[in-house]
């Protein structure tokens, strides 16, 4: 038996489907965010198919929450890099975990500056649900998370739908932010 982490074999090709290359280009927040979202989607599909969603609920919620956090961090980092007007992300630009609420505030600011509109209410409600129920990314990982005593219904089928809508919007925002500074004339 060998270590699961190894140097990349010289003979690796597209037929090697039992592992993956990690690190390098695959360690960017956006790539990792997409992977966590995909894994969450797969688990929702499995839970629906096997009618045992309770078996995968916590991993799904953790995967979706972490995916959202990585998307928001990518936006905050890129926005701070390109825009000199960002308040919240500039305060602690290198902090590894600035908090879900701070990242949501940064997203709202980016949407206002870039698109001259507010974040849609249903997406804000979805994001704030995670911020409220899992403020420090512990609730869906450990039994003693901050909301561990509360019982809530989590509609995971709806979470998958909302992740699809949210990710499409976040990918568009990231694309726009990476294009460079917003045009002050709005054109």
CNS distance restraints for C-alpha pairs under 8 A (distance, minus, plus):
assign (resid   8 and name CA) (resid  12 and name CA) 7.41 0.50 0.50
assign (resid   8 and name CA) (resid  21 and name CA) 7.48 0.50 0.50
assign (resid  12 and name CA) (resid  16 and name CA) 6.37 0.50 0.50
assign (resid  21 and name CA) (resid  26 and name CA) 7.46 0.50 0.50
assign (resid  22 and name CA) (resid  26 and name CA) 5.80 0.50 0.50
assign (resid  22 and name CA) (resid  27 and name CA) 6.77 0.50 0.50
assign (resid  23 and name CA) (resid  27 and name CA) 4.81 0.50 0.50
assign (resid  24 and name CA) (resid  28 and name CA) 7.88 0.50 0.50
assign (resid  26 and name CA) (resid  31 and name CA) 5.91 0.50 0.50
assign (resid  26 and name CA) (resid  32 and name CA) 7.01 0.50 0.50
assign (resid  27 and name CA) (resid  31 and name CA) 6.66 0.50 0.50
assign (resid  27 and name CA) (resid  32 and name CA) 6.34 0.50 0.50
assign (resid  28 and name CA) (resid  32 and name CA) 6.30 0.50 0.50
assign (resid  29 and name CA) (resid  33 and name CA) 5.86 0.50 0.50
assign (resid  29 and name CA) (resid  70 and name CA) 5.51 0.50 0.50
assign (resid  29 and name CA) (resid  71 and name CA) 6.93 0.50 0.50
assign (resid  29 and name CA) (resid  73 and name CA) 7.59 0.50 0.50
assign (resid  29 and name CA) (resid  74 and name CA) 6.15 0.50 0.50
assign (resid  30 and name CA) (resid  34 and name CA) 6.25 0.50 0.50
assign (resid  30 and name CA) (resid  70 and name CA) 6.73 0.50 0.50
assign (resid  30 and name CA) (resid  71 and name CA) 6.10 0.50 0.50
assign (resid  30 and name CA) (resid  74 and name CA) 6.49 0.50 0.50
assign (resid  31 and name CA) (resid  35 and name CA) 6.36 0.50 0.50
assign (resid  32 and name CA) (resid  36 and name CA) 6.27 0.50 0.50
assign (resid  32 and name CA) (resid  67 and name CA) 7.47 0.50 0.50
assign (resid  32 and name CA) (resid  70 and name CA) 7.44 0.50 0.50
assign (resid  33 and name CA) (resid  37 and name CA) 6.24 0.50 0.50
assign (resid  33 and name CA) (resid  66 and name CA) 7.27 0.50 0.50
assign (resid  33 and name CA) (resid  67 and name CA) 4.29 0.50 0.50
assign (resid  33 and name CA) (resid  68 and name CA) 7.01 0.50 0.50
assign (resid  33 and name CA) (resid  69 and name CA) 7.93 0.50 0.50
assign (resid  33 and name CA) (resid  70 and name CA) 5.32 0.50 0.50
assign (resid  33 and name CA) (resid  71 and name CA) 5.95 0.50 0.50
assign (resid  34 and name CA) (resid  38 and name CA) 6.10 0.50 0.50
assign (resid  34 and name CA) (resid  67 and name CA) 6.76 0.50 0.50
assign (resid  35 and name CA) (resid  39 and name CA) 6.17 0.50 0.50
assign (resid  35 and name CA) (resid  67 and name CA) 7.80 0.50 0.50
assign (resid  36 and name CA) (resid  40 and name CA) 6.18 0.50 0.50
assign (resid  36 and name CA) (resid  63 and name CA) 5.18 0.50 0.50
assign (resid  36 and name CA) (resid  64 and name CA) 6.61 0.50 0.50
assign (resid  36 and name CA) (resid  66 and name CA) 6.99 0.50 0.50
assign (resid  36 and name CA) (resid  67 and name CA) 5.27 0.50 0.50
assign (resid  37 and name CA) (resid  41 and name CA) 6.20 0.50 0.50
assign (resid  37 and name CA) (resid  63 and name CA) 6.33 0.50 0.50
assign (resid  37 and name CA) (resid  64 and name CA) 5.60 0.50 0.50
assign (resid  37 and name CA) (resid  67 and name CA) 5.55 0.50 0.50
assign (resid  37 and name CA) (resid 163 and name CA) 7.67 0.50 0.50
assign (resid  38 and name CA) (resid  42 and name CA) 6.21 0.50 0.50
assign (resid  39 and name CA) (resid  43 and name CA) 6.27 0.50 0.50
assign (resid  39 and name CA) (resid  60 and name CA) 7.84 0.50 0.50
assign (resid  39 and name CA) (resid  63 and name CA) 7.02 0.50 0.50
assign (resid  40 and name CA) (resid  44 and name CA) 6.25 0.50 0.50
assign (resid  40 and name CA) (resid  59 and name CA) 7.40 0.50 0.50
assign (resid  40 and name CA) (resid  60 and name CA) 4.76 0.50 0.50
assign (resid  40 and name CA) (resid  61 and name CA) 7.54 0.50 0.50
assign (resid  40 and name CA) (resid  63 and name CA) 5.42 0.50 0.50
assign (resid  40 and name CA) (resid  64 and name CA) 5.97 0.50 0.50
assign (resid  40 and name CA) (resid 160 and name CA) 7.90 0.50 0.50
assign (resid  41 and name CA) (resid  45 and name CA) 6.24 0.50 0.50
assign (resid  41 and name CA) (resid  60 and name CA) 7.69 0.50 0.50
assign (resid  41 and name CA) (resid 160 and name CA) 6.22 0.50 0.50
assign (resid  42 and name CA) (resid  46 and name CA) 6.16 0.50 0.50
assign (resid  43 and name CA) (resid  47 and name CA) 5.99 0.50 0.50
assign (resid  43 and name CA) (resid  56 and name CA) 6.47 0.50 0.50
assign (resid  43 and name CA) (resid  60 and name CA) 6.35 0.50 0.50
assign (resid  44 and name CA) (resid  48 and name CA) 6.13 0.50 0.50
assign (resid  44 and name CA) (resid  53 and name CA) 7.27 0.50 0.50
assign (resid  44 and name CA) (resid  56 and name CA) 7.60 0.50 0.50
assign (resid  44 and name CA) (resid  60 and name CA) 6.87 0.50 0.50
assign (resid  44 and name CA) (resid 156 and name CA) 6.66 0.50 0.50
assign (resid  44 and name CA) (resid 157 and name CA) 6.75 0.50 0.50
assign (resid  44 and name CA) (resid 160 and name CA) 7.21 0.50 0.50
assign (resid  45 and name CA) (resid  49 and name CA) 5.98 0.50 0.50
assign (resid  46 and name CA) (resid  50 and name CA) 5.99 0.50 0.50
assign (resid  46 and name CA) (resid  53 and name CA) 7.87 0.50 0.50
assign (resid  47 and name CA) (resid  51 and name CA) 5.52 0.50 0.50
assign (resid  47 and name CA) (resid  52 and name CA) 5.12 0.50 0.50
assign (resid  47 and name CA) (resid  53 and name CA) 4.16 0.50 0.50
assign (resid  47 and name CA) (resid  54 and name CA) 7.66 0.50 0.50
assign (resid  47 and name CA) (resid  55 and name CA) 7.39 0.50 0.50
assign (resid  47 and name CA) (resid  56 and name CA) 6.53 0.50 0.50
assign (resid  48 and name CA) (resid  52 and name CA) 6.91 0.50 0.50
assign (resid  48 and name CA) (resid  53 and name CA) 6.31 0.50 0.50
assign (resid  52 and name CA) (resid  56 and name CA) 7.63 0.50 0.50
assign (resid  53 and name CA) (resid  57 and name CA) 5.85 0.50 0.50
assign (resid  54 and name CA) (resid  58 and name CA) 7.98 0.50 0.50
assign (resid  56 and name CA) (resid  60 and name CA) 6.12 0.50 0.50
assign (resid  57 and name CA) (resid  61 and name CA) 6.20 0.50 0.50
assign (resid  57 and name CA) (resid 156 and name CA) 7.43 0.50 0.50
assign (resid  58 and name CA) (resid  62 and name CA) 6.09 0.50 0.50
assign (resid  58 and name CA) (resid 140 and name CA) 5.25 0.50 0.50
assign (resid  58 and name CA) (resid 141 and name CA) 7.15 0.50 0.50
assign (resid  59 and name CA) (resid  63 and name CA) 5.93 0.50 0.50
assign (resid  59 and name CA) (resid 140 and name CA) 7.09 0.50 0.50
assign (resid  59 and name CA) (resid 141 and name CA) 7.75 0.50 0.50
assign (resid  60 and name CA) (resid  64 and name CA) 6.09 0.50 0.50
assign (resid  60 and name CA) (resid 156 and name CA) 7.86 0.50 0.50
assign (resid  61 and name CA) (resid  65 and name CA) 5.92 0.50 0.50
assign (resid  61 and name CA) (resid 140 and name CA) 6.42 0.50 0.50
assign (resid  62 and name CA) (resid  66 and name CA) 5.97 0.50 0.50
assign (resid  62 and name CA) (resid 137 and name CA) 7.60 0.50 0.50
assign (resid  62 and name CA) (resid 140 and name CA) 5.36 0.50 0.50
assign (resid  62 and name CA) (resid 141 and name CA) 6.79 0.50 0.50
assign (resid  63 and name CA) (resid  67 and name CA) 6.02 0.50 0.50
assign (resid  64 and name CA) (resid  68 and name CA) 6.16 0.50 0.50
assign (resid  64 and name CA) (resid 163 and name CA) 7.48 0.50 0.50
assign (resid  65 and name CA) (resid  69 and name CA) 6.25 0.50 0.50
assign (resid  65 and name CA) (resid 130 and name CA) 6.62 0.50 0.50
assign (resid  65 and name CA) (resid 137 and name CA) 7.59 0.50 0.50
assign (resid  66 and name CA) (resid  70 and name CA) 6.23 0.50 0.50
assign (resid  66 and name CA) (resid 137 and name CA) 7.64 0.50 0.50
assign (resid  67 and name CA) (resid  71 and name CA) 6.25 0.50 0.50
assign (resid  68 and name CA) (resid  72 and name CA) 6.12 0.50 0.50
assign (resid  69 and name CA) (resid  73 and name CA) 6.08 0.50 0.50
assign (resid  69 and name CA) (resid 100 and name CA) 6.73 0.50 0.50
assign (resid  69 and name CA) (resid 103 and name CA) 7.69 0.50 0.50
assign (resid  70 and name CA) (resid  74 and name CA) 6.14 0.50 0.50
assign (resid  71 and name CA) (resid  75 and name CA) 6.34 0.50 0.50
assign (resid  71 and name CA) (resid 170 and name CA) 6.90 0.50 0.50
assign (resid  72 and name CA) (resid  76 and name CA) 6.09 0.50 0.50
assign (resid  72 and name CA) (resid 103 and name CA) 5.86 0.50 0.50
assign (resid  72 and name CA) (resid 104 and name CA) 7.21 0.50 0.50
assign (resid  72 and name CA) (resid 107 and name CA) 6.79 0.50 0.50
assign (resid  72 and name CA) (resid 170 and name CA) 7.93 0.50 0.50
assign (resid  73 and name CA) (resid  77 and name CA) 5.90 0.50 0.50
assign (resid  73 and name CA) (resid 103 and name CA) 6.79 0.50 0.50
assign (resid  74 and name CA) (resid  78 and name CA) 6.06 0.50 0.50
assign (resid  74 and name CA) (resid 174 and name CA) 7.41 0.50 0.50
assign (resid  75 and name CA) (resid  79 and name CA) 5.81 0.50 0.50
assign (resid  75 and name CA) (resid 107 and name CA) 7.15 0.50 0.50
assign (resid  75 and name CA) (resid 170 and name CA) 7.98 0.50 0.50
assign (resid  75 and name CA) (resid 173 and name CA) 7.40 0.50 0.50
assign (resid  75 and name CA) (resid 174 and name CA) 5.74 0.50 0.50
assign (resid  75 and name CA) (resid 177 and name CA) 7.32 0.50 0.50
assign (resid  76 and name CA) (resid  80 and name CA) 5.93 0.50 0.50
assign (resid  76 and name CA) (resid  89 and name CA) 6.06 0.50 0.50
assign (resid  76 and name CA) (resid 103 and name CA) 6.93 0.50 0.50
assign (resid  76 and name CA) (resid 106 and name CA) 6.22 0.50 0.50
assign (resid  76 and name CA) (resid 107 and name CA) 7.10 0.50 0.50
assign (resid  77 and name CA) (resid  81 and name CA) 6.16 0.50 0.50
assign (resid  77 and name CA) (resid  89 and name CA) 7.41 0.50 0.50
assign (resid  77 and name CA) (resid  93 and name CA) 7.13 0.50 0.50
assign (resid  78 and name CA) (resid  82 and name CA) 6.24 0.50 0.50
assign (resid  78 and name CA) (resid 174 and name CA) 7.71 0.50 0.50
assign (resid  78 and name CA) (resid 177 and name CA) 6.44 0.50 0.50
assign (resid  78 and name CA) (resid 178 and name CA) 6.48 0.50 0.50
assign (resid  79 and name CA) (resid  83 and name CA) 5.53 0.50 0.50
assign (resid  79 and name CA) (resid  86 and name CA) 7.29 0.50 0.50
assign (resid  79 and name CA) (resid 110 and name CA) 7.18 0.50 0.50
assign (resid  79 and name CA) (resid 177 and name CA) 6.03 0.50 0.50
assign (resid  79 and name CA) (resid 178 and name CA) 7.92 0.50 0.50
assign (resid  80 and name CA) (resid  84 and name CA) 6.78 0.50 0.50
assign (resid  80 and name CA) (resid  86 and name CA) 6.03 0.50 0.50
assign (resid  80 and name CA) (resid  89 and name CA) 6.36 0.50 0.50
assign (resid  80 and name CA) (resid  90 and name CA) 6.29 0.50 0.50
assign (resid  80 and name CA) (resid  93 and name CA) 7.51 0.50 0.50
assign (resid  82 and name CA) (resid 177 and name CA) 7.43 0.50 0.50
assign (resid  82 and name CA) (resid 178 and name CA) 7.82 0.50 0.50
assign (resid  82 and name CA) (resid 180 and name CA) 5.83 0.50 0.50
assign (resid  82 and name CA) (resid 181 and name CA) 5.47 0.50 0.50
assign (resid  83 and name CA) (resid 181 and name CA) 5.86 0.50 0.50
assign (resid  83 and name CA) (resid 182 and name CA) 7.84 0.50 0.50
assign (resid  86 and name CA) (resid  90 and name CA) 6.14 0.50 0.50
assign (resid  86 and name CA) (resid 106 and name CA) 7.66 0.50 0.50
assign (resid  86 and name CA) (resid 109 and name CA) 7.65 0.50 0.50
assign (resid  87 and name CA) (resid  91 and name CA) 6.47 0.50 0.50
assign (resid  88 and name CA) (resid  92 and name CA) 7.48 0.50 0.50
assign (resid  88 and name CA) (resid 102 and name CA) 6.70 0.50 0.50
assign (resid  88 and name CA) (resid 105 and name CA) 7.37 0.50 0.50
assign (resid  88 and name CA) (resid 106 and name CA) 6.12 0.50 0.50
assign (resid  89 and name CA) (resid  93 and name CA) 5.25 0.50 0.50
assign (resid  89 and name CA) (resid 102 and name CA) 7.77 0.50 0.50
assign (resid  89 and name CA) (resid 103 and name CA) 7.68 0.50 0.50
assign (resid  89 and name CA) (resid 106 and name CA) 6.60 0.50 0.50
assign (resid  92 and name CA) (resid  98 and name CA) 7.23 0.50 0.50
assign (resid  98 and name CA) (resid 102 and name CA) 6.40 0.50 0.50
assign (resid  98 and name CA) (resid 103 and name CA) 7.03 0.50 0.50
assign (resid  99 and name CA) (resid 103 and name CA) 6.40 0.50 0.50
assign (resid  99 and name CA) (resid 135 and name CA) 7.05 0.50 0.50
assign (resid  99 and name CA) (resid 136 and name CA) 6.70 0.50 0.50
assign (resid 100 and name CA) (resid 104 and name CA) 6.19 0.50 0.50
assign (resid 100 and name CA) (resid 131 and name CA) 5.55 0.50 0.50
assign (resid 100 and name CA) (resid 135 and name CA) 6.30 0.50 0.50
assign (resid 100 and name CA) (resid 136 and name CA) 7.41 0.50 0.50
assign (resid 101 and name CA) (resid 105 and name CA) 6.20 0.50 0.50
assign (resid 101 and name CA) (resid 128 and name CA) 7.55 0.50 0.50
assign (resid 101 and name CA) (resid 131 and name CA) 6.05 0.50 0.50
assign (resid 101 and name CA) (resid 135 and name CA) 7.72 0.50 0.50
assign (resid 102 and name CA) (resid 106 and name CA) 6.26 0.50 0.50
assign (resid 103 and name CA) (resid 107 and name CA) 6.19 0.50 0.50
assign (resid 104 and name CA) (resid 108 and name CA) 6.23 0.50 0.50
assign (resid 104 and name CA) (resid 127 and name CA) 7.34 0.50 0.50
assign (resid 104 and name CA) (resid 128 and name CA) 7.93 0.50 0.50
assign (resid 105 and name CA) (resid 109 and name CA) 6.26 0.50 0.50
assign (resid 106 and name CA) (resid 110 and name CA) 6.20 0.50 0.50
assign (resid 107 and name CA) (resid 111 and name CA) 6.16 0.50 0.50
assign (resid 108 and name CA) (resid 112 and name CA) 6.17 0.50 0.50
assign (resid 108 and name CA) (resid 118 and name CA) 6.70 0.50 0.50
assign (resid 108 and name CA) (resid 119 and name CA) 5.94 0.50 0.50
assign (resid 109 and name CA) (resid 113 and name CA) 6.10 0.50 0.50
assign (resid 110 and name CA) (resid 114 and name CA) 5.73 0.50 0.50
assign (resid 110 and name CA) (resid 115 and name CA) 7.85 0.50 0.50
assign (resid 111 and name CA) (resid 115 and name CA) 5.34 0.50 0.50
assign (resid 111 and name CA) (resid 116 and name CA) 6.59 0.50 0.50
assign (resid 111 and name CA) (resid 117 and name CA) 6.22 0.50 0.50
assign (resid 111 and name CA) (resid 118 and name CA) 6.33 0.50 0.50
assign (resid 111 and name CA) (resid 119 and name CA) 6.37 0.50 0.50
assign (resid 111 and name CA) (resid 173 and name CA) 7.57 0.50 0.50
assign (resid 112 and name CA) (resid 116 and name CA) 4.46 0.50 0.50
assign (resid 112 and name CA) (resid 117 and name CA) 4.92 0.50 0.50
assign (resid 112 and name CA) (resid 118 and name CA) 5.75 0.50 0.50
assign (resid 112 and name CA) (resid 119 and name CA) 7.78 0.50 0.50
assign (resid 113 and name CA) (resid 117 and name CA) 7.91 0.50 0.50
assign (resid 113 and name CA) (resid 182 and name CA) 7.41 0.50 0.50
assign (resid 114 and name CA) (resid 176 and name CA) 7.78 0.50 0.50
assign (resid 114 and name CA) (resid 177 and name CA) 7.81 0.50 0.50
assign (resid 114 and name CA) (resid 182 and name CA) 5.91 0.50 0.50
assign (resid 119 and name CA) (resid 123 and name CA) 7.00 0.50 0.50
assign (resid 119 and name CA) (resid 124 and name CA) 6.43 0.50 0.50
assign (resid 120 and name CA) (resid 124 and name CA) 6.28 0.50 0.50
assign (resid 121 and name CA) (resid 125 and name CA) 6.07 0.50 0.50
assign (resid 122 and name CA) (resid 126 and name CA) 6.22 0.50 0.50
assign (resid 123 and name CA) (resid 127 and name CA) 6.18 0.50 0.50
assign (resid 123 and name CA) (resid 162 and name CA) 7.40 0.50 0.50
assign (resid 123 and name CA) (resid 166 and name CA) 6.55 0.50 0.50
assign (resid 124 and name CA) (resid 128 and name CA) 5.95 0.50 0.50
assign (resid 125 and name CA) (resid 129 and name CA) 6.03 0.50 0.50
assign (resid 126 and name CA) (resid 130 and name CA) 6.87 0.50 0.50
assign (resid 126 and name CA) (resid 162 and name CA) 7.37 0.50 0.50
assign (resid 127 and name CA) (resid 131 and name CA) 6.41 0.50 0.50
assign (resid 128 and name CA) (resid 132 and name CA) 5.83 0.50 0.50
assign (resid 129 and name CA) (resid 133 and name CA) 6.03 0.50 0.50
assign (resid 130 and name CA) (resid 134 and name CA) 5.36 0.50 0.50
assign (resid 130 and name CA) (resid 135 and name CA) 6.98 0.50 0.50
assign (resid 131 and name CA) (resid 135 and name CA) 4.65 0.50 0.50
assign (resid 131 and name CA) (resid 136 and name CA) 7.97 0.50 0.50
assign (resid 133 and name CA) (resid 139 and name CA) 7.26 0.50 0.50
assign (resid 133 and name CA) (resid 146 and name CA) 7.86 0.50 0.50
assign (resid 133 and name CA) (resid 147 and name CA) 6.37 0.50 0.50
assign (resid 134 and name CA) (resid 138 and name CA) 6.37 0.50 0.50
assign (resid 134 and name CA) (resid 139 and name CA) 5.20 0.50 0.50
assign (resid 134 and name CA) (resid 140 and name CA) 7.29 0.50 0.50
assign (resid 134 and name CA) (resid 145 and name CA) 7.93 0.50 0.50
assign (resid 134 and name CA) (resid 146 and name CA) 7.36 0.50 0.50
assign (resid 134 and name CA) (resid 147 and name CA) 7.47 0.50 0.50
assign (resid 137 and name CA) (resid 141 and name CA) 7.43 0.50 0.50
assign (resid 138 and name CA) (resid 142 and name CA) 6.00 0.50 0.50
assign (resid 138 and name CA) (resid 145 and name CA) 5.21 0.50 0.50
assign (resid 138 and name CA) (resid 146 and name CA) 7.40 0.50 0.50
assign (resid 139 and name CA) (resid 143 and name CA) 7.20 0.50 0.50
assign (resid 139 and name CA) (resid 144 and name CA) 7.28 0.50 0.50
assign (resid 139 and name CA) (resid 145 and name CA) 4.09 0.50 0.50
assign (resid 139 and name CA) (resid 146 and name CA) 6.10 0.50 0.50
assign (resid 139 and name CA) (resid 147 and name CA) 6.34 0.50 0.50
assign (resid 139 and name CA) (resid 148 and name CA) 6.68 0.50 0.50
assign (resid 140 and name CA) (resid 145 and name CA) 7.31 0.50 0.50
assign (resid 141 and name CA) (resid 145 and name CA) 7.59 0.50 0.50
assign (resid 143 and name CA) (resid 148 and name CA) 6.15 0.50 0.50
assign (resid 144 and name CA) (resid 148 and name CA) 5.65 0.50 0.50
assign (resid 155 and name CA) (resid 159 and name CA) 6.22 0.50 0.50
assign (resid 156 and name CA) (resid 160 and name CA) 6.23 0.50 0.50
assign (resid 157 and name CA) (resid 161 and name CA) 6.63 0.50 0.50
assign (resid 158 and name CA) (resid 162 and name CA) 6.12 0.50 0.50
assign (resid 159 and name CA) (resid 163 and name CA) 6.00 0.50 0.50
assign (resid 160 and name CA) (resid 164 and name CA) 6.31 0.50 0.50
assign (resid 161 and name CA) (resid 165 and name CA) 6.53 0.50 0.50
assign (resid 162 and name CA) (resid 166 and name CA) 5.92 0.50 0.50
assign (resid 163 and name CA) (resid 167 and name CA) 5.77 0.50 0.50
assign (resid 164 and name CA) (resid 168 and name CA) 6.26 0.50 0.50
assign (resid 165 and name CA) (resid 169 and name CA) 6.49 0.50 0.50
assign (resid 166 and name CA) (resid 170 and name CA) 6.09 0.50 0.50
assign (resid 167 and name CA) (resid 171 and name CA) 5.88 0.50 0.50
assign (resid 168 and name CA) (resid 172 and name CA) 6.36 0.50 0.50
assign (resid 169 and name CA) (resid 173 and name CA) 6.24 0.50 0.50
assign (resid 170 and name CA) (resid 174 and name CA) 6.09 0.50 0.50
assign (resid 171 and name CA) (resid 175 and name CA) 6.17 0.50 0.50
assign (resid 172 and name CA) (resid 176 and name CA) 6.26 0.50 0.50
assign (resid 173 and name CA) (resid 177 and name CA) 6.06 0.50 0.50
assign (resid 174 and name CA) (resid 178 and name CA) 6.01 0.50 0.50
assign (resid 175 and name CA) (resid 179 and name CA) 6.44 0.50 0.50
assign (resid 176 and name CA) (resid 180 and name CA) 7.31 0.50 0.50
assign (resid 177 and name CA) (resid 181 and name CA) 7.05 0.50 0.50
assign (resid 177 and name CA) (resid 182 and name CA) 7.74 0.50 0.50
assign (resid 182 and name CA) (resid 186 and name CA) 7.51 0.50 0.50
assign (resid 183 and name CA) (resid 187 and name CA) 6.13 0.50 0.50
